[in-house]
């Protein structure tokens, strides 16, 4: 049974770009700080939330590290080949236009 926020599931973290992962990490660390502060002052109602946020932080760090090692694909890298195909098709159109211009 996975504990943590449902918004930060491993499958969803795969779709985030690197910048968004860093932002989510910052938010999670800030939330953990606030939860620890509430715990120290006796104002915390749900102690399980600290555990869930820690797991979210670990999950984000794991995704970032796997991307550094090349184990997990970056969403921008997945989109790059599609752009290359478009530019290649565009180049073939340009060369066919040049060929028509020379033939005239």
TORVO-537314 format. One record per residue: residue in one letter; x, y, z of N, C-alpha, C, CB in turn. Coordinates in Angstrom, 3 decimals, m for minus. Atoms other than C-alpha are relative to their C-alpha. Glycine has a CB too. Layout:
<recs>
A	X	Y	Z	X	Y	Z	X	Y	Z	X	Y	Z
...
</recs>
This chain:
<recs>
X	0.839	m1.169	0.000	0.000	0.000	0.000	0.889	1.238	0.000	m0.957	m0.005	1.211
X	m0.821	m1.199	0.130	1.572	3.234	m1.147	m0.613	1.140	0.796	0.156	0.399	m1.478
X	0.451	m1.145	m0.778	1.316	6.130	1.234	0.647	1.239	m0.600	0.357	m0.156	1.525
X	m0.502	m1.241	0.565	1.719	9.652	m0.026	m1.124	0.723	m0.699	1.160	m0.262	m0.967
X	1.037	m0.719	0.710	m0.110	12.152	m2.087	m0.286	m0.692	m1.309	0.401	1.454	m0.234
X	0.391	0.668	1.227	m2.038	10.759	m4.986	0.442	0.799	m1.216	m1.506	m0.219	m0.030
X	m0.417	m0.845	1.112	m0.963	13.695	m7.145	1.438	m0.284	m0.433	m0.143	1.460	0.379
X	m1.410	0.225	0.308	2.689	12.689	m6.970	0.305	m1.485	m0.163	0.880	0.596	1.093
X	m0.257	1.407	0.287	2.434	9.097	m8.155	1.189	m0.100	m0.945	m1.256	m0.687	m0.612
X	m1.190	0.199	0.819	5.470	7.680	m9.890	m0.292	0.180	m1.488	0.575	m1.380	0.248
X	0.359	m0.134	1.410	3.681	7.513	m13.244	m0.215	1.461	m0.379	m1.259	m0.811	m0.306
X	0.216	m1.416	0.299	2.711	11.164	m13.005	1.302	0.787	0.029	m0.988	0.603	0.988
X	m1.293	m0.683	m0.062	6.231	12.244	m12.050	0.774	m0.184	m1.305	0.828	m0.522	1.188
X	m0.663	0.232	1.287	7.411	10.739	m15.348	m0.369	1.062	m1.027	m0.360	m1.379	m0.535
X	0.457	m0.982	0.982	5.400	13.356	m17.238	0.512	1.403	0.298	m1.509	0.014	m0.053
X	m0.487	m1.327	m0.377	6.923	16.303	m15.357	1.352	0.278	m0.635	0.098	0.125	1.523
X	m1.316	m0.420	0.478	9.817	18.241	m16.843	0.892	0.209	1.211	m0.088	1.302	m0.868
X	m0.966	m0.121	m1.094	12.973	18.696	m14.783	m0.290	1.214	0.881	1.416	0.094	m0.559
X	0.263	m1.223	m0.756	12.077	22.241	m13.761	m1.204	m0.178	0.928	m0.237	1.180	m0.957
X	1.199	0.230	m0.814	8.659	21.160	m12.503	0.313	m0.956	1.144	m1.151	m0.562	m0.865
X	m0.392	0.909	m1.082	10.227	18.310	m10.511	0.704	0.757	1.115	0.910	m1.115	m0.534
X	m0.720	m0.795	m1.003	12.526	20.774	m8.764	m0.987	0.863	0.785	1.084	0.892	m0.673
X	1.013	m0.814	m0.673	9.539	23.000	m7.995	m0.833	m0.844	0.965	m0.914	0.675	m1.034
X	0.758	0.898	m0.878	7.552	20.067	m6.572	0.839	m0.412	1.206	m0.464	m1.249	m0.774
X	m0.895	0.348	m1.093	10.577	19.098	m4.483	0.079	1.139	1.011	1.397	m0.336	m0.536
X	m0.057	m1.168	m0.878	10.799	22.621	m3.088	m1.280	0.113	0.833	0.214	1.286	m0.827
X	1.278	m0.078	m0.713	7.092	22.604	m2.192	m0.088	m1.080	1.077	m1.176	m0.137	m0.984
X	0.075	1.104	m0.952	7.356	19.213	m0.497	0.917	0.245	1.198	0.367	m1.320	m0.685
X	m0.914	m0.291	m1.108	10.369	20.284	1.565	m0.559	1.109	0.893	1.385	0.403	m0.539
X	0.611	m1.080	m0.774	8.569	23.447	2.607	m1.147	m0.542	0.859	m0.512	1.118	m0.939
X	1.095	0.604	m0.758	5.529	21.414	3.644	0.532	m0.846	1.157	m0.876	m0.859	m0.921
X	m0.590	0.808	m1.063	7.723	19.018	5.622	0.509	0.883	1.135	1.140	m0.862	m0.552
X	m0.472	m0.935	m1.025	9.307	21.957	7.424	m1.170	0.488	0.854	0.726	1.201	m0.651
X	1.167	m0.490	m0.735	5.886	23.319	8.348	m0.608	m1.089	0.869	m1.049	0.535	m0.967
X	0.544	1.107	m0.798	4.685	19.903	9.511	0.866	m0.278	1.221	m0.119	m1.268	m0.854
X	m0.905	0.224	m1.143	7.755	19.447	11.707	m0.161	1.110	1.040	1.477	m0.072	m0.478
X	0.183	m1.134	m0.907	7.233	22.898	13.157	m1.301	m0.176	0.782	m0.010	1.344	m0.787
X	1.270	0.244	m0.677	3.594	22.082	13.934	0.120	m1.130	1.015	m1.089	m0.326	m1.018
X	m0.196	1.125	m0.908	4.675	18.797	15.514	0.729	0.437	1.267	0.780	m1.116	m0.697
X	m0.789	m0.456	m1.142	7.184	20.540	17.754	m0.824	0.886	0.935	1.234	0.758	m0.484
X	0.818	m0.883	m0.830	4.601	23.049	18.946	m1.278	m0.668	0.478	m0.343	1.252	m0.764
X	1.168	0.734	m0.449	1.938	20.381	19.488	m1.267	0.326	m0.767	m0.221	0.262	1.434
X	1.173	m0.388	0.784	m0.395	21.681	16.769	m0.327	m0.981	m1.120	0.211	1.368	m0.583
X	0.192	0.929	1.109	m0.096	18.738	14.352	m1.083	m1.014	0.318	1.304	m0.715	m0.329
X	1.094	0.950	m0.194	m3.237	16.645	13.956	0.326	m1.361	m0.601	m1.285	0.543	m0.613
X	m0.251	1.247	0.713	m2.080	14.029	11.466	1.507	m0.248	m0.123	m0.658	0.034	m1.398
X	m1.426	0.297	0.039	1.371	12.610	12.144	0.376	m0.850	m1.208	0.417	m0.704	1.272
X	m0.251	0.802	1.190	1.039	10.267	9.176	0.340	0.847	m1.211	m1.196	m0.855	m0.305
X	m0.279	m0.901	1.126	1.246	13.263	6.873	1.504	0.238	m0.132	m0.742	1.347	0.183
X	m1.458	m0.186	0.056	4.938	13.708	7.773	0.624	m1.152	m0.784	0.613	0.082	1.439
X	m0.517	1.180	0.696	5.644	10.176	6.581	m0.317	0.060	m1.493	m0.586	m1.282	0.611
X	0.418	m0.079	1.399	3.701	10.741	3.363	0.837	1.027	m0.767	m1.492	0.360	m0.092
X	m0.790	m1.042	0.664	5.589	13.938	2.544	1.450	m0.456	m0.169	m0.056	1.321	0.805
X	m1.360	0.533	0.126	8.935	12.252	3.240	0.097	m0.969	m1.171	0.426	m0.700	1.299
X	m0.001	0.948	1.117	8.011	9.506	0.793	m0.109	0.721	m1.336	m1.149	m1.000	0.148
X	0.100	m0.794	1.231	7.013	12.082	m1.816	1.356	0.593	m0.368	m1.045	1.125	0.161
X	m1.326	m0.579	0.239	10.397	13.771	m1.427	0.943	m1.073	m0.528	0.570	0.632	1.298
X	m0.865	1.102	0.452	12.184	10.431	m1.787	m0.351	m0.417	m1.423	m0.123	m1.210	0.949
X	0.448	0.380	1.336	10.098	9.608	m4.867	0.507	1.004	m1.048	m1.542	m0.092	m0.043
X	m0.469	m1.035	0.929	11.008	12.925	m6.513	1.505	m0.116	m0.196	m0.367	1.410	0.517
X	m1.453	0.167	0.116	14.706	12.461	m5.721	0.355	m1.214	m0.859	0.632	m0.143	1.393
X	m0.254	1.206	0.785	14.549	8.974	m7.233	m0.180	0.266	m1.485	m0.924	m1.130	0.445
X	0.250	m0.304	1.409	13.053	10.234	m10.492	1.101	0.894	m0.563	m1.371	0.676	m0.172
X	m1.067	m0.902	0.457	15.630	13.029	m10.748	1.288	m0.773	m0.217	0.229	1.137	1.015
X	m1.248	0.770	0.104	18.521	10.622	m10.133	m0.059	m0.995	m1.160	0.279	m0.747	1.318
X	0.123	0.947	1.109	17.207	8.032	m12.585	0.124	0.706	m1.342	m1.333	m0.743	0.078
X	m0.157	m0.762	1.241	17.003	10.721	m15.254	1.458	0.370	m0.232	m0.864	1.265	0.032
X	m1.426	m0.313	0.125	20.608	11.735	m14.539	0.776	m1.208	m0.519	0.573	0.456	1.355
X	m0.696	1.225	0.392	21.706	8.123	m14.980	m0.485	m0.557	m1.337	m0.169	m1.049	1.073
X	0.529	0.467	1.276	19.618	7.650	m18.114	m0.904	m1.211	0.121	1.122	m0.321	m0.916
X	0.882	1.141	m0.216	17.422	4.965	m16.572	m1.425	0.357	m0.408	0.043	m0.452	1.475
X	1.351	m0.481	0.270	14.256	7.017	m16.967	0.076	1.104	m1.045	m0.689	0.511	1.302
X	m0.020	m0.989	1.084	13.451	9.105	m20.044	m0.578	1.331	0.467	m0.785	m0.517	m1.217
X	0.497	m1.340	m0.261	12.942	12.852	m19.808	m1.096	0.305	m1.009	1.144	1.054	m0.072
X	1.075	m0.285	0.952	9.680	14.079	m21.367	0.467	0.830	m1.190	m1.126	0.717	0.700
X	m0.501	m0.822	1.101	11.570	16.652	m23.469	0.757	m0.862	m1.007	0.909	1.125	0.533
X	m0.752	0.879	0.888	13.784	13.889	m24.892	m0.950	m0.844	m0.849	0.942	m0.906	0.810
X	0.977	0.784	0.738	10.704	11.944	m25.956	m0.588	0.834	m1.131	m1.113	m0.505	0.935
X	0.584	m0.876	1.010	9.348	14.958	m27.890	1.002	0.379	m1.081	m0.544	1.249	0.652
X	m1.015	m0.440	0.946	12.644	15.727	m29.655	m0.020	m0.777	m1.320	1.355	m0.121	0.631
X	0.028	0.701	1.280	12.488	12.913	m32.272	m1.188	0.400	m0.870	m0.026	m1.488	0.236
X	1.167	m0.408	0.776	9.003	14.029	m33.318	0.285	1.309	m0.720	m1.238	0.142	0.906
X	m0.350	m1.270	0.622	10.336	17.520	m34.008	0.999	m0.217	m1.129	0.573	0.970	1.039
X	m1.005	0.267	1.027	13.243	16.086	m35.979	m0.670	m0.507	m1.272	1.040	m1.023	0.506
X	0.703	0.511	1.168	10.838	14.261	m38.277	m0.668	1.129	m0.763	m1.034	m1.044	0.411
X	0.644	m1.131	0.651	8.949	17.464	m38.964	1.012	0.838	m0.758	m0.731	0.858	1.022
X	m1.001	m0.828	0.657	12.109	19.380	m39.765	0.579	m0.726	m1.215	1.119	0.376	0.987
X	m0.513	0.761	1.131	13.317	16.570	m42.023	m0.987	0.069	m1.163	0.262	m1.468	0.404
X	1.019	m0.096	1.045	10.030	16.613	m43.923	0.009	1.400	m0.599	m1.402	m0.341	0.563
X	m0.044	m1.375	0.485	10.313	20.381	m44.180	1.187	0.193	m0.934	0.078	0.989	1.176
X	m1.185	m0.113	0.849	13.821	20.091	m45.636	m0.236	m0.645	m1.351	1.208	m0.635	0.679
X	0.266	0.659	1.282	12.636	17.649	m48.302	m0.942	0.842	m0.844	m0.596	m1.403	0.221
X	0.872	m0.901	0.747	9.886	20.110	m49.252	0.801	1.147	m0.593	m1.117	0.542	0.899
X	m0.829	m1.102	0.472	12.469	22.895	m49.533	0.853	m0.431	m1.181	0.887	0.522	1.126
X	m0.851	0.463	1.097	14.727	20.819	m51.749	m0.821	m0.282	m1.241	0.772	m1.250	0.410
X	0.848	0.247	1.181	11.808	19.835	m53.998	m0.389	1.328	m0.640	m1.278	m0.810	0.387
X	0.285	m1.325	0.548	10.968	23.536	m54.381	1.197	0.519	m0.779	m0.372	0.983	1.122
X	m1.201	m0.432	0.693	14.574	24.230	m55.339	0.145	m0.739	m1.323	1.236	m0.223	0.874
X	m0.113	0.790	1.215	14.507	21.427	m57.882	m0.990	0.496	m1.059	m0.240	m1.488	0.305
X	0.987	m0.522	0.947	11.348	22.822	m59.459	0.441	1.347	m0.570	m1.369	0.140	0.678
X	m0.478	m1.315	0.440	12.873	26.296	m59.618	1.122	m0.144	m1.011	0.477	0.831	1.195
X	m1.120	0.216	0.909	16.001	24.962	m61.371	m0.492	m0.597	m1.308	1.053	m0.914	0.642
X	0.501	0.650	1.205	13.940	22.916	m63.832	m0.670	1.023	m0.923	m0.989	m1.125	0.366
X	0.685	m0.990	0.820	12.080	26.007	m65.032	0.947	0.828	m0.740	m0.870	0.862	0.809
</recs>
